[in-house]
Amino acid sequence: MQFFDVIVVGAGPAGGHCARLLAKAGYQVLLVEQHDDFYKNNFSSAASPLETLQQYDLPESVVSRYWKNIEICSTNIHRSWQAKQPLGVVFDFAKLREFLAEDVTKNGGVVWLGCRYIKYLIEDGKTTVFLQKKGSEIFSIQTKLLVDATGYSRAVMYPNKKDKPKFFKGIGIEYLIKVDEKTYQKYSDSLVFFLGYKWSPQGYSWIFPMSNYQLKVGTAILEGQHKFIQKTKPIKEYIHQILQDYIQIENYNIINIHGSILDYSPGLNDIYYKDQVIAIGDTVSTVNFLGGEGIRYAMKSAEVAEQYIKEYLEHNQQNFQKYEAELKQHFSKRWNWSEQISRKVYLEYSDARIDQGVSFLKYLSLEDIIDILFYYQFEKYTKGLKALILRKINTFLKKVHLA
Ligand SMILES: Cc1cc2nc3c(=O)[nH]c(=O)nc-3n(C[C@H](O)[C@H](O)[C@H](O)COP(=O)(O)OP(=O)(O)OC[C@H]3O[C@@H](n4cnc5c(N)ncnc54)[C@H](O)[C@@H]3O)c2cc1C
């Protein structure tokens, strides 16, 4: 029977990066992905800060567009910040995952696309993994360690869907459209985020730029009953509203409509390991639920996991409880805050309160905004409010003094 040191299931950012690191370290790695090419499940909006490129050793060829401006809109308020230099990227999500998979092969690993994981069995201490290539019979191979990188589906950790606990669920749909030059220039350097009942009740919406006159326009809605909104409209209607009322465009070509799910475990209570299986990426809720940003965190989990996987392969030492602890320490504080804030903003706040929150952002610098949006430093928002109160007190004192 064919044997690999490690089998990684799922060639998203987590699985691709993990397999790439292990192949570079000289292990016999197999990366399996159910889709037969990366353009089929090209679901992610894929915005990230600039540092992601260097941090994860990614080439410019996986970048679709650089961004340097931020805009935030609610129903009645619009705020914007500009920079002179690029602050981040919008990846071509298909190219990013393709690059990672190619790097696995380049470093001596094996990649099977169009190959679905079915189940695993442990017999005599050996892990047998059952896979199925498109149109073929189920077959089995053996490994020392199996990695669940199947994203929200958690296909290895939860073989039976009915055993899955209740997750905090978000559903996102995005249009990839081609627009005229004038419209493109307006959005080509900016990430535009929407909050509030008009654009995205119970969630958020966005416009992100891609290369070649393309824009990504999307909406994500959280599952659950909103305190004030009885029922949301179908997600696509909010995307159409942005196209009509915000971009004000009638002639555009829809290149692709895609979407996916985020299933986040409240309080980070996922299964991180069991038997000879370890889970990485969205399978252990590395995505930030407030912003739906998950690519670099999925890759971060792959890097943390790599150390423990190597230890296991070299010394047969299973220290995966330390992997869980390290990952939780890295994420828990800010991820728990993000979870609480997203419940409040997306499921409890009135539209007026969201407008007020966005209005206060004018007291914050671009640096503060980036720290809040991409590094979840919510204390920066309070700092802005404190500055506003101090300014008001000073103005009041000056008036009293003059009188
Ligand atoms: C609409 C939307 C917009 C987003 N926008 C952004 C953004 O702007 N920036 C950002 O950083 N993040 C964004 N994210 C989040 C980000 O895309 C995810 O957090 C990230 O892709 C998680 O990586 P992963 O490798 O853990 O899982 P995934 O990318 O989900 O990869 C899992 C892979 O496993 C495969 N798989 C599943 N089951 C099996 C099986 N049985 N056999 C074989 N293969 C299997 C899947 O096909 C998939 O390719 C967005 C998400 C959504 C849904």
The ligand as a MOL file (V3000), in Angstrom:
LIG
                    3D

  0  0  0     0  0            999 V3000
M  V30 BEGIN CTAB
M  V30 COUNTS 53 58 0 0 0
M  V30 BEGIN ATOM
M  V30 1 C -17.1770 35.2200 0.9150 0
M  V30 2 C -15.8670 35.1490 1.6850 0
M  V30 3 C -14.9770 36.2220 1.6090 0
M  V30 4 C -13.7640 36.1770 2.3190 0
M  V30 5 N -12.8860 37.2220 2.2310 0
M  V30 6 C -11.6890 37.1710 2.8310 0
M  V30 7 C -10.7440 38.2320 2.7080 0
M  V30 8 O -11.0150 39.2640 2.0760 0
M  V30 9 N -9.5240 38.0920 3.3080 0
M  V30 10 C -9.1940 36.9850 4.0360 0
M  V30 11 O -8.0670 36.9120 4.5610 0
M  V30 12 N -10.0880 35.9840 4.2120 0
M  V30 13 C -11.3150 36.0380 3.6180 0
M  V30 14 N -12.2040 35.0070 3.7660 0
M  V30 15 C -11.8480 33.8910 4.6540 0
M  V30 16 C -10.7890 32.9760 4.0100 0
M  V30 17 O -11.0780 32.7300 2.6630 0
M  V30 18 C -10.7570 31.6650 4.7940 0
M  V30 19 O -10.5900 31.9530 6.1570 0
M  V30 20 C -9.5880 30.7850 4.3020 0
M  V30 21 O -9.8000 30.4170 2.9620 0
M  V30 22 C -9.4600 29.5510 5.1890 0
M  V30 23 O -8.4600 28.7260 4.6730 0
M  V30 24 P -8.4780 27.1510 4.9600 0
M  V30 25 O -7.3550 26.5970 4.1840 0
M  V30 26 O -8.5670 26.9110 6.4060 0
M  V30 27 O -9.8700 26.6190 4.3500 0
M  V30 28 P -10.4400 26.6930 2.8620 0
M  V30 29 O -9.8590 27.8270 2.1140 0
M  V30 30 O -11.9170 26.6140 3.0030 0
M  V30 31 O -9.9010 25.3580 2.1860 0
M  V30 32 C -10.4240 24.0850 2.4970 0
M  V30 33 C -10.2310 23.1870 1.2920 0
M  V30 34 O -10.5760 21.8470 1.6540 0
M  V30 35 C -11.2250 21.2350 0.5500 0
M  V30 36 N -12.0210 20.0880 1.0420 0
M  V30 37 C -13.1000 20.1280 1.8570 0
M  V30 38 N -13.5590 18.8840 2.0700 0
M  V30 39 C -12.7470 18.0400 1.3870 0
M  V30 40 C -12.7190 16.6200 1.2150 0
M  V30 41 N -13.6130 15.7850 1.7900 0
M  V30 42 N -11.7300 16.0810 0.4360 0
M  V30 43 C -10.8100 16.8950 -0.1710 0
M  V30 44 N -10.7990 18.2440 -0.0500 0
M  V30 45 C -11.7590 18.8090 0.7270 0
M  V30 46 C -12.0840 22.3850 0.0010 0
M  V30 47 O -12.4770 22.1290 -1.3380 0
M  V30 48 C -11.1420 23.5690 0.1290 0
M  V30 49 O -10.3680 23.7770 -1.0310 0
M  V30 50 C -13.4340 35.0270 3.1060 0
M  V30 51 C -14.3330 33.9650 3.1770 0
M  V30 52 C -15.5350 34.0110 2.4800 0
M  V30 53 C -16.4780 32.8360 2.5770 0
M  V30 END ATOM
M  V30 BEGIN BOND
M  V30 1 1 1 2
M  V30 2 1 2 3
M  V30 3 2 2 52
M  V30 4 2 3 4
M  V30 5 1 4 5
M  V30 6 1 4 50
M  V30 7 2 5 6
M  V30 8 1 6 7
M  V30 9 1 6 13
M  V30 10 2 7 8
M  V30 11 1 7 9
M  V30 12 1 9 10
M  V30 13 2 10 11
M  V30 14 1 10 12
M  V30 15 2 12 13
M  V30 16 1 13 14
M  V30 17 1 14 15
M  V30 18 1 14 50
M  V30 19 1 15 16
M  V30 20 1 16 17
M  V30 21 1 16 18
M  V30 22 1 18 19
M  V30 23 1 18 20
M  V30 24 1 20 21
M  V30 25 1 20 22
M  V30 26 1 22 23
M  V30 27 1 23 24
M  V30 28 2 24 25
M  V30 29 1 24 26
M  V30 30 1 24 27
M  V30 31 1 27 28
M  V30 32 2 28 29
M  V30 33 1 28 30
M  V30 34 1 28 31
M  V30 35 1 31 32
M  V30 36 1 32 33
M  V30 37 1 33 34
M  V30 38 1 33 48
M  V30 39 1 34 35
M  V30 40 1 35 36
M  V30 41 1 35 46
M  V30 42 1 36 37
M  V30 43 1 36 45
M  V30 44 2 37 38
M  V30 45 1 38 39
M  V30 46 1 39 40
M  V30 47 2 39 45
M  V30 48 1 40 41
M  V30 49 2 40 42
M  V30 50 1 42 43
M  V30 51 2 43 44
M  V30 52 1 44 45
M  V30 53 1 46 47
M  V30 54 1 46 48
M  V30 55 1 48 49
M  V30 56 2 50 51
M  V30 57 1 51 52
M  V30 58 1 52 53
M  V30 END BOND
M  V30 END CTAB
M  END
